[in-house]
Amino acid sequence: MKKGSFQWMKSLNRTIILNKIRTDGPISRAQIAKETKLTPPTVSSLVSELIEKEFVIESEQGESIGGRKPTLLIINSERFYIIGLDVGAKKIRAILIDLSGNAINKTQKLIPSSISGDDLLALINETISNLTSEHETKEVIGIGVGMHGAVDVDKGTSLFAPGLNLRDIPIKKILEAEFDVPVRIDNDVRAMAFGEYWFMEEKKDENIVTVNIGNGVGAGIVLNGRIFHGKYDLAGEIGHMTIDLNGNRCSCGNIGCWQTLISGPAIAEAAVKQIDIHSDGILFKMIEGDLTKIEGKTVFEAAISGDALSKDILEKTGEYIGIGLTNLIHILNPAKIIIGGGVANASPIILPKIKETILKRGLTSQAKSTPIYCSNLGSYGTAIGACALILGEIFEGEVSIVS
């Protein structure tokens, strides 16, 4: 892969002009100056630089309001590219996109069950090389990483990856040395949340929450278009808010965490506990009597096939999700909430129950009607969000920490 010019772009006025062209292009120089309050000579000079560096191209002639027709500008989307990585507990997913977010290539690699930090870094390097091997002429401008677990965003270090039982992995340092492009790293759910914000098809809401419900439960919070980390990077650990004082013990050691009620393993556990009295149902036949085969995905498949027990469990899960989201609405009052992760695949059953619960429990009519969506970014959502970390810095300045 070839390297692109990233640092050169990082001036406030260039960023303002680039983002204006991205959001409102095709647009004329005069219109940029009018709407950004920059002087016409400043706009003209910086646009010339952006054209010379091939970040911007002239696309067409606009309507004349007297005199010559203005030349309109657009982002040269296919000139530079970004790599996004999702480093999970079991696999690495990687995606190569252009500046408009169009996917050029994607790949994934399984992570061995036991791996050292050095071997993980080698596997990440190999994944990137495989991703770009067929696109060596593409000029890559940055690499974003969504890493599961605790992350030091400033240093670009994975502090603790619980699924791999690894600590203090210097991802940014190693990748920048290997590929000589800027690297940005954040927690996987926060990266996913920023991707949801960045790639919204409609007008952007700058205050959104993405809740990832899979083996665990976490949230990414975007406030005023910035990722919210909290004082000590703990913001978003909503899976560990207590919902049931008499509930099950969580992996964190506390009792009745939200995670113990709505995660994939929690759904499977609920089915295992109740299946004895429903041994004539579809789920029991699907697993052929082997309770170890029950997973959250199995319960959903049985529910879709008409299994009454599975449907009841998922509807109850939807109610528990709705209770937690109501708490979230009352605390943060986001413009919308997006649900991602494996449990979101059961949206045909759980989403109506979630909305019904919020409608019952919301404090005001606005709270009751908070839009709730399931993510449509798919299994590469975190990798796409990791790309957005770079895009956000290019077009909107630093993806700064709000604490």
Number of C-alpha atoms within 10 A of each C-alpha: 17 16 17 20 16 15 11 9 19 16 11 12 15 22 17 19 21 24 18 21 21 20 12 13 16 19 22 21 18 17 16 24 17 13 9 13 10 16 12 15 12 13 23 16 10 16 21 14 15 19 16 11 15 15 20 21 19 15 15 15 15 15 11 10 8 6 6 10 13 17 17 20 24 22 24 19 18 17 17 21 27 27 28 32 32 31 25 20 18 13 14 22 26 28 28 26 21 22 23 15 18 14 15 16 14 20 16 18 15 12 18 14 10 10 13 14 17 13 13 20 16 14 18 22 16 12 21 25 15 15 22 21 12 11 16 12 11 21 18 27 25 26 27 29 30 30 29 23 22 19 23 17 18 12 13 20 22 24 17 18 20 13 12 20 13 17 17 15 20 17 22 23 14 18 20 15 11 10 18 16 20 21 24 27 26 27 25 29 30 31 33 33 30 29 24 27 25 21 15 10 8 6 6 14 16 16 19 25 30 30 29 27 23 20 15 19 23 22 24 27 29 23 17 12 20 19 26 21 21 13 10 8 17 11 17 20 14 19 23 21 15 18 19 13 11 9 15 17 14 17 12 9 10 15 19 19 24 25 29 26 25 27 24 23 19 21 25 23 17 18 25 16 10 13 17 11 9 15 12 11 16 20 27 21 12 15 15 10 14 10 16 9 14 20 19 25 17 18 26 26 18 21 21 15 13 14 19 15 21 29 20 14 20 26 19 18 25 26 23 21 26 26 21 21 23 24 17 15 22 13 9 13 17 20 18 17 24 21 23 30 24 18 24 21 18 20 19 11 19 25 23 15 21 24 24 15 21 24 19 12 15 20 14 10 9 13 18 18 13 20 13 20 16 20 21 13 16 13 14 21 27 36 29 35 31 36 35 31 30 28 25 19 17 24 23 21 18 14 20 16 14 15 11
